[in-house]
Amino acid sequence: MVHSDAATAVGEIDMISNLHESILGHILSFLPTIESVQTGVLSRRWIDAWTSIINLKFDDSLLFHGKKMQREQFVCFVNRVLLHLANSTIQSFSLCLTSFNHDSSQVNAWISSVLHRGLQKLHIQCYDKVLLSSHSLFSCNSLVELKLQMKCTLNVPISAFLPNLQSFSISGVKLVSDSPTDSKDITLSFPVLKVFEARGCEWLTMQDISIQAPLLEKFSIAIWNTHSNGKCKPAIKDFSSKLTDFSYEGDLEQEINLLHPSSIRSASAVIVVDEDRKDRLSMEKLVFQAQMFLRQFHQVERLKLLFYKVLIHAKDVFTHLPAFGKLTYLQLNEVTGEALFHLLHHSPFLSNLDLLNGVSDLNEDVLKAPAVPVCFLSSFKVFQFNGFNVKEHELSLVKFVLANAAVLEQMKICTAFWLRYSDINMEKVKQQILSLPKRSSFSMIEFCNAKGS
């Protein structure tokens, strides 16, 4: 809130109030719109200053004159602001609806009115279901940034083209096709898009979805099909050749095809198996899906694989994978000893291994194999062992790494939370580990307790 007695002044001259309307409007655009309008009480000069703002921020939970507005008051306030704006162009429009059930037609009318003003940034956050009109949305050529966090349905045209869109972020949205019987792919053409994010969305179309974004750098998607009808699971295809950062969360029920995966440098996957998918055919399908999915990342430098209840039912996920020829950092949270060594043997330049929950088992025959992972001889420098339970196979793994990692610099062992309540003598365990033979004379061993301990 701007106060006249706090205005920058020289002598008796109010420098701020003497600024041109467009400059005042620019300054007030940094405030929530409700506060910009309140500056009209400062003086006669400020009564209409707010009408020159170019960034609109509406939030139905904010206070007005010290009190929370009723829904009718909020609707009247938004209508009044949109009606009296002096600028023909609006740069950004942010609408946060969390306190009331708003009428869909009213919300659509607000969005439509700003889309025709050369809008560049549109942010909508709404907790209630809204039927959002998507025709004007997918024809707004001025949009640079689009962010929808709301329970709404978007009718996606068979071909959408937004020439200036650089950031696309949606959450909780249902996407349906305008042409459900058309066999062609739905094509989203975003020639300058750099960021694509979709979380918790339902892709209810009969066609595959092709994302044509040649400059795309970051692709993040979270798809959970647990509550879907199981019939509409289109493949999502990305054609970007400049993608460097990819992240996925889901159950692999929906196919994600990266047509040019070789550009990706960092990849992250969180995969959870539905407890109802334990039959043999489901597990065989899961193994195939996971292997096809992981093969897309064979040239990444950083890889995070967070699997939940996957390897318990599908132990062959990491078999028949290509070599990860550029991988330097690997993070795993659920892994068997056999799967771990399979990955190590297929990652010749790995330098940093981060186990979030140790290893579930480790066959001694794996450790007795004549060939040591190539990375142990030249690149493996940091081993982070979280969830250490002081089990025999875990101690064997620690011993093997120390004895064979020629350039190891740091081993950090973080004990499991439950050990603080056990009668295990951790000081004795630490001394046992510290006394193990080391191949690398530069290796340091560090111990820590579980987070929160």
Backbone torsions as a table, in degrees:
resi	resn	phi	psi	omega
1	MET	NA	128.5	-179.1
2	VAL	-93.3	127.9	178.6
3	HIS	-112.4	139.3	-175.5
4	SER	-63.6	-32.3	-178.8
5	ASP	-74.4	-12.1	178.2
6	ALA	-102.7	2.2	-178.7
7	ALA	-68.6	145.4	176.9
8	THR	-67.5	125.4	-176.2
9	ALA	-137.9	152.9	173.0
10	VAL	-117.8	109.0	-175.2
11	GLY	69.3	-124.4	178.3
12	GLU	-98.9	6.0	-175.4
13	ILE	-90.0	124.3	176.7
14	ASP	-84.9	98.0	-173.9
15	MET	-65.5	-39.3	-177.3
16	ILE	-67.1	-46.5	-178.3
17	SER	-65.0	-22.1	-179.6
18	ASN	-86.9	-1.3	178.1
19	LEU	-68.5	156.1	177.9
20	HIS	-63.4	151.2	-177.3
21	GLU	-55.3	-38.9	-178.1
22	SER	-65.3	-35.0	178.7
23	ILE	-72.5	-41.8	176.0
24	LEU	-59.7	-43.0	179.2
25	GLY	-61.6	-38.4	178.8
26	HIS	-64.9	-41.9	179.5
27	ILE	-64.2	-46.0	-177.8
28	LEU	-68.5	-19.0	-179.4
29	SER	-67.0	-16.4	179.0
30	PHE	-80.7	-10.8	179.9
31	LEU	-96.0	157.2	167.0
32	PRO	-55.7	141.9	-173.7
33	THR	-57.1	-35.4	-179.3
34	ILE	-62.6	-32.8	177.1
35	GLU	-78.7	-33.1	176.7
36	SER	-61.4	-43.2	179.6
37	VAL	-65.6	-35.2	-178.4
38	GLN	-66.4	-18.0	178.4
39	THR	-66.7	-12.5	178.5
40	GLY	-63.1	-15.9	179.9
41	VAL	-83.6	-7.3	-175.3
42	LEU	-67.1	-47.1	-179.2
43	SER	-168.0	172.6	179.2
44	ARG	-60.2	-35.0	-179.0
45	ARG	-62.7	-29.2	-174.5
46	TRP	-93.1	-4.7	-173.7
47	ILE	-55.4	-44.9	-176.8
48	ASP	-108.3	10.2	-177.6
49	ALA	-60.9	-35.3	-176.8
50	TRP	-65.8	-20.8	-177.3
51	THR	-68.9	-8.0	179.7
52	SER	-99.6	6.5	-179.2
53	ILE	-67.5	148.7	-177.9
54	ILE	-116.1	-8.9	176.3
55	ASN	-119.7	120.6	-178.2
56	LEU	-106.3	129.3	179.5
57	LYS	-130.7	106.2	179.9
58	PHE	-111.4	131.9	179.9
59	ASP	-141.4	115.1	-174.4
60	ASP	-74.6	1.9	176.8
61	SER	-100.2	-6.9	-179.1
62	LEU	-76.8	153.4	-179.7
63	LEU	-82.8	148.1	176.4
64	PHE	-128.1	116.5	-174.2
65	HIS	54.9	40.3	174.7
66	GLY	82.4	-2.1	-179.1
67	LYS	-130.4	152.5	176.9
68	LYS	-78.5	131.9	-179.7
69	MET	-72.7	148.3	169.6
70	GLN	-74.2	165.9	-178.0
71	ARG	-58.1	-44.8	-178.7
72	GLU	-61.8	-38.7	178.6
73	GLN	-65.5	-41.0	-179.9
74	PHE	-64.7	-44.9	179.5
75	VAL	-60.2	-44.8	178.7
76	CYS	-62.8	-38.1	-179.5
77	PHE	-64.3	-47.8	179.6
78	VAL	-61.8	-44.4	179.2
79	ASN	-60.4	-40.9	-179.0
80	ARG	-64.6	-44.2	-179.2
81	VAL	-62.9	-48.3	-178.6
82	LEU	-63.4	-31.6	-178.8
83	LEU	-74.2	-34.4	-172.3
84	HIS	-102.1	4.9	177.6
85	LEU	-61.8	134.7	-178.3
86	ALA	-85.5	-24.4	-177.4
87	ASN	-81.6	141.0	174.7
88	SER	-82.9	-15.0	-178.4
89	THR	-117.7	135.7	175.1
90	ILE	-120.9	128.5	-178.9
91	GLN	-79.4	-44.7	-176.9
92	SER	-142.5	149.8	179.5
93	PHE	-136.4	117.0	179.9
94	SER	-118.9	125.4	-176.9
95	LEU	-129.2	114.9	180.0
96	CYS	-114.3	111.3	-176.7
97	LEU	-117.3	98.9	-175.3
98	THR	-125.9	-13.3	-171.2
99	SER	-100.5	-25.8	-174.0
100	PHE	-133.1	163.2	169.5
101	ASN	-85.5	112.3	-176.2
102	HIS	-100.4	146.5	179.6
103	ASP	-69.8	130.4	-177.1
104	SER	-59.5	-40.6	-179.1
105	SER	-63.7	-34.8	178.9
106	GLN	-68.9	-44.6	178.7
107	VAL	-61.8	-43.7	178.6
108	ASN	-62.2	-37.4	179.3
109	ALA	-64.7	-40.4	177.7
110	TRP	-63.2	-47.7	-178.3
111	ILE	-63.4	-44.6	-179.2
112	SER	-60.9	-37.7	-177.5
113	SER	-66.9	-31.2	-179.1
114	VAL	-88.3	-26.7	179.5
115	LEU	-63.9	-24.6	-179.6
116	HIS	-90.2	10.3	-179.4
117	ARG	-113.7	29.8	179.3
118	GLY	68.9	33.0	-175.5
119	LEU	-61.6	136.4	179.1
120	GLN	-105.7	-37.2	-177.4
121	LYS	-126.2	127.3	178.6
122	LEU	-127.2	117.9	177.6
123	HIS	-122.7	120.3	177.9
124	ILE	-124.6	125.8	175.9
125	GLN	-125.7	121.3	-176.2
126	CYS	-147.4	130.8	-177.9
127	TYR	-86.1	-20.7	-178.1
128	ASP	-98.9	159.2	179.5
129	LYS	-68.1	133.6	179.2
130	VAL	-133.3	133.9	174.1
131	LEU	-86.1	101.0	-173.2
132	LEU	-93.0	127.7	176.4
133	SER	-74.7	122.7	-173.4
134	SER	-104.3	-7.5	-177.5
135	HIS	-60.0	-52.2	-179.2
136	SER	-69.3	-28.5	-178.7
137	LEU	-65.2	-44.9	-177.6
138	PHE	-85.2	6.8	175.6
139	SER	-120.7	11.6	180.0
140	CYS	-88.6	94.0	-175.0
141	ASN	-67.8	-17.5	-176.6
142	SER	-83.1	-14.4	-174.9
143	LEU	-60.2	130.2	175.7
144	VAL	-108.9	-34.0	-177.3
145	GLU	-137.8	126.8	179.5
146	LEU	-127.8	123.3	-179.2
147	LYS	-136.2	117.0	179.9
148	LEU	-122.4	114.9	174.8
149	GLN	-117.8	87.3	-171.8
150	MET	-165.7	157.1	174.6
151	LYS	-88.7	93.6	-179.0
152	CYS	-143.4	166.8	176.2
153	THR	-111.3	128.4	178.4
154	LEU	-111.4	120.5	173.5
155	ASN	-83.5	109.0	-176.3
156	VAL	-90.9	125.7	177.2
157	PRO	-66.9	158.9	-179.1
158	ILE	-61.4	-24.1	176.6
159	SER	-144.0	117.2	179.7
160	ALA	-117.2	138.2	-176.7
161	PHE	-137.0	114.1	176.7
162	LEU	-122.1	100.0	-168.3
163	PRO	-69.5	-21.2	-175.3
164	ASN	-114.3	2.5	-176.4
165	LEU	-69.5	125.4	180.0
166	GLN	-111.4	-24.0	-178.7
167	SER	-138.2	125.5	-177.6
168	PHE	-127.2	115.9	-176.5
169	SER	-136.8	120.7	179.3
170	ILE	-132.0	148.7	-178.7
171	SER	-147.0	128.4	177.2
172	GLY	75.4	14.0	-174.3
173	VAL	-94.3	140.4	171.0
174	LYS	-96.6	122.8	179.2
175	LEU	-106.0	121.3	179.2
176	VAL	-123.2	157.8	-176.2
177	SER	-90.8	143.4	173.0
178	ASP	-70.1	-23.3	-176.6
179	SER	-125.5	77.1	-173.7
180	PRO	-63.6	-21.4	-178.2
181	THR	-98.0	-2.0	-178.7
182	ASP	-77.4	134.0	-177.4
183	SER	-84.6	-10.2	-179.0
184	LYS	-72.4	154.6	173.9
185	ASP	-65.8	148.1	167.1
186	ILE	-77.9	126.8	-175.9
187	THR	-113.8	118.8	175.4
188	LEU	-102.7	109.1	-177.2
189	SER	-102.6	111.9	179.4
190	PHE	-128.1	87.5	-170.4
191	PRO	-63.5	-23.2	-179.3
192	VAL	-119.3	13.4	-178.5
193	LEU	-64.5	135.1	178.3
194	LYS	-116.2	-26.0	-177.9
195	VAL	-130.5	127.2	175.7
196	PHE	-126.7	120.7	-179.5
197	GLU	-133.4	131.6	177.1
198	ALA	-142.2	120.6	-177.2
199	ARG	-128.8	130.6	175.3
200	GLY	60.7	30.7	180.0
201	CYS	-96.6	154.5	175.6
202	GLU	-110.4	124.6	-177.7
203	TRP	-101.3	83.1	-173.0
204	LEU	-93.7	72.7	179.0
205	THR	-133.2	157.1	176.1
206	MET	-87.5	-13.0	-177.2
207	GLN	-105.5	156.3	170.8
208	ASP	-70.0	158.7	-177.9
209	ILE	-115.1	120.6	179.6
210	SER	-106.2	126.0	178.6
211	ILE	-103.9	109.2	179.9
212	GLN	-98.2	94.3	-177.6
213	ALA	-139.4	85.9	-173.2
214	PRO	-62.5	-21.5	-178.2
215	LEU	-103.5	7.4	-176.7
216	LEU	-60.4	130.7	-179.5
217	GLU	-112.2	-34.7	-176.9
218	LYS	-126.3	126.6	179.5
219	PHE	-126.6	118.1	-178.4
220	SER	-131.5	126.4	-177.3
221	ILE	-144.0	138.3	176.3
222	ALA	-129.0	116.7	-176.8
223	ILE	-130.2	120.5	176.5
224	TRP	-119.2	122.0	-175.4
225	ASN	-102.9	14.4	-176.1
226	THR	-56.8	-40.0	-174.8
227	HIS	-103.5	9.8	-179.9
228	SER	-82.8	165.7	-177.8
229	ASN	-78.6	-5.1	175.5
230	GLY	80.5	-4.2	-177.1
231	LYS	-94.2	-37.8	-174.7
232	CYS	-104.4	94.6	177.6
233	LYS	-133.2	72.5	-177.8
234	PRO	-69.2	152.5	173.6
235	ALA	-75.6	144.0	176.5
236	ILE	-110.3	119.9	-174.2
237	LYS	-112.8	130.0	176.3
238	ASP	-113.6	127.8	-175.3
239	PHE	-103.6	8.7	-176.1
240	SER	-67.3	138.1	177.1
241	SER	-104.6	4.0	-179.5
242	LYS	-120.3	13.9	-178.8
243	LEU	-66.5	126.2	-179.5
244	THR	-115.4	-23.3	-174.5
245	ASP	-130.6	120.5	-178.9
246	PHE	-130.9	135.2	175.3
247	SER	-139.4	144.2	-176.4
248	TYR	-139.4	140.1	170.0
249	GLU	-133.2	131.7	179.5
250	GLY	164.1	-165.4	-176.9
251	ASP	-115.5	12.0	177.9
252	LEU	66.0	11.5	177.9
253	GLU	-70.9	-26.6	179.8
254	GLN	-107.4	129.3	-174.1
255	GLU	-76.7	131.7	175.7
256	ILE	-116.0	116.1	-178.8
257	ASN	-110.7	119.1	175.2
258	LEU	-102.7	109.3	-171.8
259	LEU	-73.1	-22.9	178.6
260	HIS	-132.9	68.4	-174.1
261	PRO	-74.9	-11.6	-173.5
262	SER	-66.1	-17.4	-179.0
263	SER	-83.5	-14.5	-175.5
264	ILE	-69.2	129.4	178.9
265	ARG	-104.9	-30.4	-178.8
266	SER	-132.4	127.5	-179.4
267	ALA	-133.2	143.3	179.6
268	SER	-137.3	135.4	179.5
269	ALA	-136.9	125.6	173.0
270	VAL	-112.3	112.9	-174.0
271	ILE	-124.3	127.6	-177.9
272	VAL	-124.4	134.0	178.0
273	VAL	-91.4	130.5	174.7
274	ASP	-66.9	134.3	-178.8
275	GLU	-61.1	-21.0	179.5
276	ASP	-81.1	-8.1	-176.2
277	ARG	-100.9	55.4	-177.0
278	LYS	-104.0	-5.6	-179.6
279	ASP	-69.8	162.2	-171.6
280	ARG	-61.3	-44.0	-178.6
281	LEU	-64.2	-38.8	178.4
282	SER	-64.6	-40.6	-179.9
283	MET	-69.3	-38.1	176.2
284	GLU	-63.1	-39.7	177.9
285	LYS	-65.3	-41.1	179.9
286	LEU	-61.9	-44.5	179.1
287	VAL	-59.0	-45.9	179.7
288	PHE	-62.9	-45.6	-179.6
289	GLN	-61.5	-44.5	-178.3
290	ALA	-65.2	-42.1	-179.9
291	GLN	-65.4	-42.9	177.8
292	MET	-63.7	-37.6	180.0
293	PHE	-66.9	-47.5	-175.9
294	LEU	-69.6	-28.1	-179.9
295	ARG	-62.7	-20.3	180.0
296	GLN	-71.2	-14.2	-174.2
297	PHE	-111.0	26.7	-174.3
298	HIS	-71.3	-8.7	178.9
299	GLN	-116.2	15.1	179.5
300	VAL	-75.4	158.1	176.7
301	GLU	-97.7	-31.6	179.4
302	ARG	-126.8	132.2	-177.1
303	LEU	-139.3	125.9	175.7
304	LYS	-116.9	120.2	179.5
305	LEU	-120.4	103.8	179.6
306	LEU	-107.7	97.9	-178.4
307	PHE	-102.1	137.4	178.2
308	TYR	-125.2	116.7	179.4
309	LYS	62.9	24.5	-179.0
310	VAL	-91.3	-58.9	-174.4
311	LEU	-70.0	-16.7	176.6
312	ILE	-64.6	-38.1	-176.3
313	HIS	-105.7	-15.8	-176.9
314	ALA	-137.5	79.1	-173.3
315	LYS	-74.0	-13.4	-176.4
316	ASP	-93.0	13.5	-176.1
317	VAL	-57.6	-41.5	-173.6
318	PHE	-90.9	6.6	176.1
319	THR	-88.4	157.2	178.0
320	HIS	61.1	30.7	175.9
321	LEU	-95.7	150.0	176.4
322	PRO	-73.3	168.7	177.2
323	ALA	-69.3	139.6	174.0
324	PHE	-92.1	82.7	-168.0
325	GLY	-69.4	-14.3	-179.8
326	LYS	-119.6	2.7	-173.5
327	LEU	-68.5	126.7	177.0
328	THR	-117.2	-25.0	-179.0
329	TYR	-129.0	130.3	179.4
330	LEU	-134.4	127.5	176.9
331	GLN	-120.1	131.0	-178.8
332	LEU	-134.1	144.3	176.8
333	ASN	-116.5	-20.8	-179.8
334	GLU	-138.6	110.9	-175.1
335	VAL	-155.4	143.4	172.0
336	THR	-89.3	162.7	178.8
337	GLY	-62.1	-39.9	179.7
338	GLU	-63.4	-44.5	179.6
339	ALA	-65.0	-39.1	179.7
340	LEU	-60.5	-47.4	-178.0
341	PHE	-70.7	-27.9	174.7
342	HIS	-63.8	-42.4	177.9
343	LEU	-67.5	-39.9	179.5
344	LEU	-63.1	-41.0	179.6
345	HIS	-69.3	-20.2	-179.3
346	HIS	-102.9	12.1	179.5
347	SER	-129.4	78.2	-171.1
348	PRO	-66.3	-18.7	-177.7
349	PHE	-115.2	17.9	-179.5
350	LEU	-63.0	131.1	179.1
351	SER	-117.0	-22.1	-174.9
352	ASN	-136.6	121.0	177.6
353	LEU	-117.9	127.2	-178.1
354	ASP	-123.4	106.9	176.0
355	LEU	-96.8	115.9	-176.5
356	LEU	-78.9	-28.5	-178.4
357	ASN	-136.2	36.0	177.2
358	GLY	63.6	-149.9	176.1
359	VAL	-126.8	144.3	-175.7
360	SER	-77.3	-28.8	177.2
361	ASP	-162.6	168.9	178.6
362	LEU	-159.6	112.1	179.0
363	ASN	-74.5	132.2	-179.0
364	GLU	-60.3	-27.1	179.5
365	ASP	-63.8	-29.6	178.1
366	VAL	-65.2	-39.2	-178.9
367	LEU	-74.3	-22.8	-178.0
368	LYS	-90.7	1.3	179.4
369	ALA	-59.8	141.6	-175.6
370	PRO	-65.3	-29.5	-176.6
371	ALA	-94.5	124.1	174.4
372	VAL	-87.4	143.3	176.7
373	PRO	-50.4	133.5	-176.6
374	VAL	-56.9	-37.0	-178.3
375	CYS	-61.7	-27.3	178.9
376	PHE	-65.2	-23.8	-175.8
377	LEU	-87.3	-20.7	-172.0
378	SER	-139.4	-22.8	-170.3
379	SER	-132.2	-20.8	-172.1
380	PHE	-72.4	110.2	-172.7
381	LYS	-117.3	-30.3	-174.2
382	VAL	-129.1	127.7	177.9
383	PHE	-125.6	113.7	178.9
384	GLN	-104.6	114.0	-176.0
385	PHE	-113.2	94.5	177.8
386	ASN	-93.8	156.9	179.3
387	GLY	69.7	33.5	-179.1
388	PHE	-72.4	120.9	-174.6
389	ASN	-106.8	5.7	-179.3
390	VAL	60.6	35.4	175.0
391	LYS	-88.1	158.7	-173.8
392	GLU	-60.4	-42.8	-178.0
393	HIS	-69.5	-26.6	177.0
394	GLU	-73.1	-40.8	175.6
395	LEU	-63.6	-35.2	177.7
396	SER	-65.0	-38.6	178.8
397	LEU	-66.0	-44.8	177.7
398	VAL	-59.1	-45.2	179.8
399	LYS	-61.4	-42.1	-178.8
400	PHE	-64.3	-44.4	-179.0
401	VAL	-63.0	-47.2	-179.2
402	LEU	-62.5	-35.7	-176.2
403	ALA	-79.2	-19.2	-172.2
404	ASN	-122.7	-17.1	-179.0
405	ALA	-80.5	103.4	-170.2
406	ALA	-71.9	-26.6	-176.9
407	VAL	-119.4	21.6	-179.5
408	LEU	-59.5	132.6	179.9
409	GLU	-110.9	-34.4	-176.5
410	GLN	-145.7	132.6	169.3
411	MET	-123.5	118.6	-179.4
412	LYS	-113.1	118.9	-178.0
413	ILE	-110.5	117.8	-179.9
414	CYS	-111.1	116.1	-174.1
415	THR	-72.2	152.0	178.4
416	ALA	-65.1	153.0	-175.0
417	PHE	-60.4	-39.1	-172.7
418	TRP	-67.8	-18.4	-175.6
419	LEU	-64.2	-23.1	179.3
420	ARG	-66.5	-21.1	-179.8
421	TYR	-101.8	4.0	-178.7
422	SER	-94.8	172.8	178.4
423	ASP	-99.7	15.6	178.7
424	ILE	-71.8	131.9	179.2
425	ASN	-81.3	94.2	-175.4
426	MET	-67.4	-29.8	178.4
427	GLU	-64.6	-37.3	177.9
428	LYS	-67.8	-40.3	179.1
429	VAL	-63.2	-43.3	179.8
430	LYS	-61.5	-43.4	179.7
431	GLN	-65.4	-35.5	177.7
432	GLN	-62.8	-43.7	-179.6
433	ILE	-68.8	-42.6	-179.0
434	LEU	-63.8	-23.9	-178.6
435	SER	-89.0	-3.3	-179.5
436	LEU	-68.9	147.0	179.3
437	PRO	-67.5	141.6	-178.8
438	LYS	-119.9	136.2	176.1
439	ARG	-80.0	-34.2	179.8
440	SER	-93.6	126.1	179.7
441	SER	-78.4	-7.4	-178.5
442	PHE	-100.1	-0.6	-173.6
443	SER	-74.8	137.4	175.9
444	MET	-117.4	136.9	179.0
445	ILE	-110.3	127.7	-178.3
446	GLU	-123.6	140.3	179.0
447	PHE	-116.6	145.1	176.1
448	CYS	-148.7	163.3	176.6
449	ASN	-91.1	163.7	178.8
450	ALA	-59.9	152.6	179.1
451	LYS	-60.2	138.9	-178.8
452	GLY	89.8	-5.0	-179.6
453	SER	-89.6	NA	NA
